[in-house]
Amino acid sequence: MLPEAAASALGSLRNNRLRSALTSLGVMVGVTSVVSLVGLVTGLSNYVGEQFDTVVGARVFEISRFNSGFDDMESWLRSRTWPRLTADDAERLSEMMTTAEGVTWRVGTSRSVSSGGRTAEGIWVRGLAPTEPDVGGTTMAMGRFFTDAEDGNRARVCVLGSSLADSLGTPSSLVGSDVSIGGERFTVIGIAEPLGSIFGRALDDYAAVPFSTFVSLFATPGRDVEIAVLPRADVSQEESQEEARQILRRLRGIPWDGEDNFYITNQQAMLDSMNQIMGGAAIVTIGIAAISLLVGGIGIMNIMLVSVTERTREIGIRRALGATRGDIVSQFLVESVVISLIGGVLGLLAGFAIVTAADALTPVPASASPFAALLAIAFSSGVGLVFGIYPSWKAAGLDPVEALRYE
C-alpha cells in the first residue's frame, strides 16, 4: 500500500502547494544550519590545525607563566603570583636538557616602525634568541638572521616580517638600510619568509631584534619570557616535556609535592582548547537548528491535522472500499515524511551552497561531507515521521460511517 499512499500524498501536496511550501520552510532552515555547520566546523578545524602546524611547529612545545590555552579566571589569577620565567631559566634549560634539539626564548612589545618617511604603527617587536630559526622554524626570504655575536654585543640589527617590509618600501632595498623601531635606529639584515595569517590576524607584521638588544632598549621590569623547545627526532614530545618540567621544578625550587608554577603547552593542547570553543559554538548552533526543526515539525503536524479534517469524507470512502487503519496511517505518514523531506532536500542544497561559498570566498577550506548529507536526510525524515504520527493515528481512528456523513 506504500506506493498508493505515496501517490495520494503527492496528490494532496499538489492541492496544498502553498501550505506545504511554508511548512517545509522550517525544516529547510534547520537542515541548512546543520549541513553548513558541519562543513564549516570541519573546515575550520582543519584550517586551525594547518595554521598551528605552520606557526608553532608540530613538535615544538612552549613554556610560559600564563596558560596559552583558554583556562578559567581563577587559574589565570593564581599564575600572576608565580615568579616570572627569565632568559636565565631558558639558558639553563638548554644546557641541562638531553632530549632537546634546541631551546629558544622570546619576548615582545608593540612599537612604531618607520623608514623613508613611511611609518607603521602598532608593530609587534620581538626579542628573539639566535636559536630561533633552528627551533621556531623562521626562514629567510633574503638576507640573514642575527648571530650569537650580535646578540652578545647588543647589536642594533633587525629582521623584518614580509608584510612590514612591503608596507615600508621595496623589501630588497630595505636589506642593509636603516629603520627606526620605537625611536631607535636599527640596520635591516634580513626579510623573513611569509607565514600568512590566522583568524584574519597578519603574522608577518613584526620586527625581530636580538634578545639582549631588546632587553636593553624596550624591556620593562617584570616582563615574562616565553621558552620554546624542539625535542630531538628520536625522542617523543611527552618525554622531552617531562624532562623540561623536572628541570624547571629543580631550578625554581618547587618541593616534590608542590604544583608547577609554569605552564607547558604543545600544539595539541592549543588545538584542544580551540576545538573546545568551536564545540561550544557548534552546540549553540545545533540548538538553534533544533528549534527550527521543532517549529517545522509543529507546522507539519498542524497542516496534517487540517488535512485530516478537510479529507474526512475521503477517509470514510476509502474505509468503505476496504482500506484498513494501517492503510490510512501509511497514507498520512508518507505524506508527512514527503513534506518534511522536501524541506530537507532544499536545506541540503542551501547548506552545500553556503559551504561552497565559504570555501571560495574565505581562507577556510570548508567542504560538505557525505555525513552531513546523510544527517540532513535523517533529520528531515525523522521530523516528518515523528510529527506525522498523531495526525495519522487520528485519521485512522475516524469512524467510517461518521466520516461518510461529514460535509
N, C-alpha and C positions, 0 to 999 in steps of 0.2 A: 504493500500500500504506500510505501515511501515515494515512488515516482508520482503517484496520483496526488499525494499530499504536497509534493513539491510543485506540481502543475497548478494546484489550487492556490498555493501560497503565492506563486508568481502572478496569477490572475488577480489576486487580492491586491498585490503590490501595484499592479498597473492601475487599478481603480483608486488607489490612495497614494499616488506618487508624492505629492507634496508632504503629506503627513509622514510618510515613510522616510523621505529625504531628511526632514527635520529631526526625526527620531534617530536616524543613523549618525547625525552630526555629532552628538555627544560621544558616541563610540569612536568616531573618527578622530576627534580631538585627543581622546585618551590614548588610542593606539599610536597616533603621531608622536605624542610625548614619549611613549615607551621606546619606539623604534629609534627616534632621533637621540634620545638619552643614551641608549646602549651604544650606538655608533660614536657619539661624541665622547662619552666617558672612556671607551676603549681607545679611541684615537688619542685623547688627551693623556691617558696613562702611558701609551707607547711614546708619545712626544716627550713627556716629562722624563721617562727613562733614558731616552736618547740624549736629551739635554744634560741631565746629570752625568751621564757617561762621558760627554764631551767636556763639560766644565769641571767636574770634580775628579773624574777618573774612576774606573770601575773598581780598582783595588785600593785606592788611596783612602785612608781614614783620617779624620781630623779630631784634634783635641782642643777644647776651649773651656773657659769658665762657665759660659752660658750654653744652654742646650740649643743645638742648631735646628732641632725639630720644633714641634708645636706642643709645648708642655703646659702644665697648669700654672697659674699665677703663683701659687704657694711655692712651687719648686723654683721658679724664677727669682722670687724674693729671697729665698734661702741662699741661692747661689751668689747673690750680691754680697753676702757676708764672707764668702770664701776668699782666700788670698789669690791675687791675680797670677796668671801664667806669664812668665818672662822669657826673654831670649836665652837667659842662662839655663832655664829648665829645658829648652829645646836643644841647646848645645850639649848639655849633659846627657840628654836622652839619645842624641845622635852618637855620642861616644860610647854609651853603655849598651845600646841595643845590638843584638846579634842577628835578629830576624829582619832588620830593615835594610832595604836597598838604598834608601835615602830619607833624610828628615829636613824639612824646611820650616820657616816661620814667617808670619806675615802680620802686618798692622796697616791701618788705613785711616784716612780722614778726607774731608771734602775741601777743595780749594779751587780757585780760578786758574786757568792756564791760558797764556797769551803768546802770540808770535806774529810778527809782521803786521801789527795793527788789528789782528783778529783775536778775540777773547772768547773762551768757552767757560761758562760759569758752572759751578757745582760739579766739577770733575772729581771722581774718586782717585785720590793719590795713594798709591800703595807702596809701603816699605817692604821690600822683599829681600830674602837671603839669596846669595848667589846660587844656592842649590835648587831654586825654584824650577828651572827648566827640567831638571832631572826628576823631580817629584811631581810637580804640578802640571808638567807637560807643555809649558809655554814654549812655543816655537817662533822663530823669527822669519818675517817675510823679507826683511832687508836689514843690514847691519848686524849687530850682535847684542848679547846680554852682558850685564856688568860682571866683573871678575871679583875674586876674593880680595885682591889687592885694592881695587876701587872701593869695595865695601869697608875694608880695614882703614883706608885713608879718608873715609867720608867724602869720597869724590862727588862732585856735583854733575853727575851724568844721569840720564833717564832713558827709559824705553816707553814709547807711546803706543796705546791701542790703536787699531786701524781706523776706527770711526773718528777718534780725536784727531788723528793725523790728517784725515780727509777734511775735517772742519777747519783745521789751521792752515791748510795750503796743500801743495803737492807733496805727498809723502816722501818721494825720492829726494826732493830738495831740502827736506827737513833734517835728514840724517847729516850730522856734522854741524848743524846750525844751533843757535841758542833759542831757548824758550824760557818764559817766566812762569814759575809754578809758585803760587801763593806769594808773589813778590820776590822770589829768589830765582837767580839765573842758573839754568842748567843747560848742558850740552846734550843734544839728542844723539844717542849712539845706535839706536835700532827702532824698527817698527815691527810690532808683533803680528803674527798671523791672526786673521779674524776668527772670533768664537761665535759670532751671531748674536742671538737674543734669546731670552727665556721669559715667558709670560709678558711679552711686549717690552721688557727691560733690556736695553742695549748692554752688551757685555764688553764692548770694545771702547767705551768712553772712559779711559783711565790713563794715568801716567804712573809708571813704576820707577822708583828710585832705590838705591842701595839702602838696606835696613838701617845701618848706622847713620847714614846721612839723614834719613827720615827722623830718627830719634833726636838728632842734634838740632833739627830745624823745625819740625812740626809736632813732635810728640808732646802730649800733655800728661801731667802726673796721673798715675793710676790707670793708664791705658793698657788694655789687655792685648796679649799676643795670641794669635791662633797658630797652632802647630799642625803640620800635615806630615803624615808618614806613609811611605810606599813600601809595603812588605816585599821581601825577596820572592822571586818567582817560584822557588821550591818550598815556600812556607805559606801556610794558609793565613788568611786575613785574621781569623779568630785567634790563632796562636800569636801572631805579631801584636794584636791588640792587647792580649793578656800580658805579654811581656812589657809593653809600654805602660800598661796600668800598674803593674807591680813596681816598676822602676820609679814612676812618678809618686806612688804612695810612699816609697822609701825616701825619695828626695824631699817630699813635703812633710815628712814626719807624721804620717797618718797611722794611728795604732791599728793593730790587726783586726779589731772589732769595730773600727770607725768607718763611716761612709766616705766614699770618694768625694773630694772637693773639686772635681773637674768632670767634664763630660767627654766621652769618646763616641764619635758619630761616624758611621760609614754611609755609603751611598744607599744601601738597602734600608737603613733606618730612616733616612730622609725620604726615600720613596714611600715607605710605610706610613710616615706622617702625612705625606701628600695624598696617598690613597685613602687614608682615614678621612681627610677633609672632603675629598671627592665622593667618598662613600656616603658621607652625611648629606652632601648636596644631592646625590642620587636618590637617597631615601625621601628627601623633601619633594623632589620632582616626581618620583613614583607615587607619592601620596597625592599630589595634585592630579596626576594621571588617573589614579584610582577614583578620585572624586568625579572626574569627567566620565569615567566608565560607569560609576554608580548612577550619575544623572542620566546617562544614555540608557542604562538598564531600566530605570524607573520610567523613562519615556517609552521604551519598548513595552513594558507591562501596561502602561496606560493605553497605548494605541491598540494593543491586543484585546484589552478589556472592552474598549469601544467597538472593536471589530466583532467581538463575540455578541455584543448587544445588537449591532446592525445586521448580523448574519444569523440571528436566532432562527428565523424561518428556514434558511438554507440548511442549518444544522438539523432541524426537525425533518426536513425532506430526506437528507442523507441517512438519518437513523431509520426512517420509514422504509428506505430502499435497502436496508440491511447493513449499513455501516455500524461497526461496533464502537464502543467507547475508545478502544485503543486506536481505531482509525481517526477519530476526531482529535484525540490527543496528539497523534503523529502529525496531522494536518497543521494544527496551530503551533506545535513546537517547531516544525520545519519552517513555517512562516516567520516565527520569531528569530530563529537562527539565521535565516536568509537576510532579514533586515539588519541584524547585527553584523553579519559577515560582510555585507556591502560596505558598512561603515568601516569595518576592519581593513578591507582591501584598499579603500580610499585613504585611510590613515596610513597604511603601509607605504603607498605611493608617495604621500606627502612627506612621511618621515624619511624615505630614501632621497627625496628631493632636497630636504633640509641638510642631510648629511653630505650629499654630493656638493651642495653649495658651500658648506663649511670647509670641505676638503679643497675646493678650488679657490676660495677667497681668503682663507686663513692658513697659517703655518701648521695647524693641527691636522695630522694625517687621518682624518675621520673616515670611516667606512662602515657601511651597513652589512651586517653579518647574516648568514642563514639562520642563526639562532634568533636574531631579532625578528626575522620574518615568521618563523615558527611561533614565537612568542605572541606576535600580533594576531596571527590566525587563531591560536589557542585562546587568547584573551577575548577576542570578539565572539568566537563560537560559544565560549563559556558564559559570557554575559547573556547572549541570546537564549541559551538553554536554561540558565537559572531563572531569568526573569520571565521566561515564557511558560514555566511550569504551572503557576497559579491560573493564568487565563486559560490554558489548555485543559486543566482539571475542571475549571468552571464550565467550559464549553461542553466537555464530555459528560458533565453531571446534569445537563438540562434534560427535563422530561420531554420525550419526543412529542407527545400529544399536545402539551402546553406550547412547545416550540412551534408546532404547526399552526396553532391558533394565533401566534404573535403577529401583530400588524406593524 
